[in-house]
């Protein structure tokens, strides 16, 4: 396995650790941990930055090595060119924080960070009021009306075939479009697979329930207004 593969694996591990620390921070937010979790989060980002810098330097050195091989017809010439090129790479300033890879890493860890108010039943963050939930006919499943990322009402529900959790299609497609390392954001979800478009299926039954829920809400609001007018 090549060097880049090992770096990418390490970055994936750091991303998972970062999300775990974020979850821990939510649970201990009411206690004074002396800033230890924040230190771990900061160290995690620093390690990711160092790894990406090392990976970039490795790629530059590979290019320098190929150039030295292609432009040299003797060992002495190769050593001369390689020494010059490798020294130039060592002096090159690599702006990691503005690199696409570092930005994608930060997007991945931030997009899946849990928010306060996550529901105890394992559903993603959203208002934990009874009127904001839909109960399946079996009584076994409870779904939030709110998308776990945008926190907006779900309009076009899609279900993750791997874990069964529901998102708004527009929201999840926007999140995974430029991020390959996005997992289900539902707190407590055991699914460790990265979300892919093929994992998402339209949930027609839930779509009908959502539409019915919204229709009932509109009717209730209209009835309340009519009763209010009748009282006057």
C-alpha positions in Angstrom: 0.0 0.0 0.0 1.3 3.4 -0.9 2.1 6.4 1.3 -1.0 8.3 0.4 -3.2 5.4 1.3 -1.8 5.3 4.8 -2.2 9.1 5.2 -5.8 9.0 4.0 -6.5 6.2 6.5 -5.0 8.2 9.3 -7.1 11.3 8.3 -10.3 9.1 8.3 -9.4 8.0 11.9 -8.8 11.6 12.9 -12.2 12.6 11.4 -13.9 9.8 13.4 -12.1 10.8 16.6 -13.0 14.5 16.1 -16.7 13.6 15.8 -16.5 11.4 18.9 -14.9 14.2 20.9 -17.7 16.6 19.7 -20.3 14.1 21.0 -18.4 13.9 24.3 -18.4 17.7 24.5 -22.2 17.8 24.3 -22.6 15.3 27.1 -20.1 17.0 29.5 -21.1 20.6 28.5 -22.7 21.1 31.9 -19.5 20.1 33.7 -16.1 21.8 33.9 -13.6 19.5 32.3 -10.9 22.1 32.4 -11.0 22.5 28.6 -9.5 19.0 28.1 -11.9 18.1 25.3 -11.3 21.3 23.5 -7.6 20.6 23.7 -8.2 17.2 22.1 -10.2 18.8 19.3 -7.4 21.3 18.7 -4.8 18.6 18.7 -6.8 16.6 16.3 -7.0 19.4 13.8 -3.3 20.1 14.2 -2.5 16.4 13.5 -4.7 16.5 10.4 -2.9 19.7 9.2 0.5 18.0 9.7 -0.6 14.9 7.8 -1.8 16.8 4.9 1.3 18.9 4.8 3.4 15.7 4.9 1.3 14.2 2.1 1.7 17.4 -0.1 5.5 17.4 0.5 5.7 13.7 -0.4 3.9 14.4 -3.7 6.3 17.3 -4.5 9.3 15.1 -3.7 8.0 12.4 -6.0 7.7 14.9 -8.8 11.2 16.1 -8.1 12.5 12.6 -8.2 10.9 11.9 -11.5 12.3 15.1 -12.9 15.8 14.1 -11.7 15.5 10.7 -13.3 14.2 12.0 -16.6 16.7 14.8 -17.0 19.8 12.9 -16.0 21.9 10.5 -18.1 24.6 9.9 -15.4 24.5 9.1 -11.7 26.4 12.3 -11.0 23.9 14.4 -12.9 21.0 12.7 -11.1 22.5 13.4 -7.7 23.1 17.0 -8.6 19.5 17.6 -9.9 17.9 15.6 -7.0 19.9 17.6 -4.4 18.8 20.9 -6.0 15.1 19.9 -6.5 14.7 18.2 -3.0 16.2 21.3 -1.3 13.7 23.5 -3.2 10.8 21.3 -1.9 12.0 21.5 1.7 12.0 25.3 1.4 8.5 25.4 -0.2 5.8 26.8 2.1 2.7 24.7 1.9 -0.5 26.5 2.8 -2.4 23.6 4.2 -5.4 25.5 5.6 -6.3 26.8 2.2 -5.9 23.4 0.5 -9.0 21.6 -0.8 -8.1 18.5 1.3 -7.9 20.4 4.6 -11.2 22.2 3.8 -12.9 18.9 3.0 -11.6 17.4 6.3 -13.0 20.4 8.3 -16.4 20.2 6.4 -16.6 16.5 7.2 -16.0 16.9 10.9 -18.2 20.0 11.3 -21.2 18.7 9.2 -21.6 15.6 11.4 -21.1 17.4 14.8 -24.0 16.8 17.1 -26.0 19.8 18.4 -27.5 20.2 21.8 -31.1 19.0 22.1 -30.5 15.7 20.3 -33.3 13.4 21.1 -32.7 10.6 23.6 -34.5 8.1 21.3 -31.5 8.2 18.9 -33.0 10.5 16.3 -30.9 13.4 15.0 -31.1 16.8 16.5 -34.3 18.7 16.3 -37.1 19.9 18.5 -38.0 17.1 20.9 -41.7 18.0 21.2 -44.5 15.5 20.6 -46.0 17.6 17.8 -42.7 17.5 15.9 -42.7 13.7 15.7 -44.4 11.1 13.5 -45.2 7.7 15.0 -45.4 4.7 12.6 -48.5 2.5 12.8 -46.5 -0.2 14.5 -45.5 2.2 17.2 -42.0 1.0 16.9 -40.4 3.9 15.1 -40.3 7.6 15.8 -39.1 10.1 13.2 -38.3 13.8 13.6 -40.0 16.1 11.1 -36.8 18.0 10.9 -33.8 17.3 8.8 -30.7 16.4 10.9 -28.4 18.9 9.0 -30.5 21.9 8.0 -32.9 21.6 11.0 -35.7 22.6 8.6 -38.9 20.6 8.1 -38.3 17.6 5.8 -40.1 18.2 2.5 -38.7 15.3 0.4 -37.8 12.4 2.7 -35.2 9.8 1.7 -34.2 6.8 3.8 -30.7 5.5 4.2 -30.9 1.8 3.2 -28.0 1.0 5.5 -29.4 2.2 8.8 -33.0 3.3 8.0 -32.6 6.9 9.1 -34.4 9.6 7.2 -33.1 12.9 5.8 -34.4 15.6 3.4 -33.1 14.8 0.0 -32.0 18.3 -1.0 -30.1 18.6 2.3 -28.2 15.3 2.2 -27.4 15.6 -1.5 -25.9 19.0 -0.9 -23.8 17.7 2.1 -22.4 14.6 0.3 -21.8 16.3 -3.1 -18.3 17.5 -2.2 -17.6 15.3 0.8 -16.9 11.7 0.5 -16.5 11.1 4.3 -20.0 11.8 5.5 -21.7 9.3 7.8 -25.2 9.3 9.2 -25.5 12.2 11.6 -28.1 10.6 13.8 -26.8 10.4 17.3 -26.1 6.8 18.3 -26.3 5.4 14.8 -24.2 2.3 14.4 -23.9 2.7 10.7 -20.2 3.4 9.9 -20.6 3.5 6.1 -20.1 6.8 4.3 -23.3 8.0 2.7 -23.5 7.5 -1.0 -26.4 8.4 -3.4 -27.1 4.7 -4.0 -27.8 4.3 -0.3 -30.7 6.8 -0.4 -34.3 5.7 -1.4 -37.4 7.8 -1.5 -39.7 7.1 1.3 -43.2 7.3 -0.2 -45.0 6.2 3.0 -43.3 8.9 5.1 -43.9 11.5 2.4 -47.7 10.8 2.7 -47.5 11.0 6.5 -45.6 14.3 6.2 -48.2 15.7 3.8 -51.0 14.6 6.1 -49.3 16.0 9.1 -48.9 19.4 7.4 -52.5 19.3 6.1 -53.8 18.6 9.6 -51.7 21.5 11.0 -53.2 23.9 8.4 -56.7 22.7 9.2 -56.1 23.1 12.9 -54.8 26.6 12.4 -57.8 27.5 10.2 -60.3 26.1 12.8 -58.6 28.1 15.5 -58.9 31.3 13.5 -62.6 30.6 12.8 -63.3 30.0 16.4 -61.5 33.2 17.3 -63.6 35.2 14.9 -66.8 33.6 16.2 -66.0 34.7 19.7 -65.9 38.3 18.6 
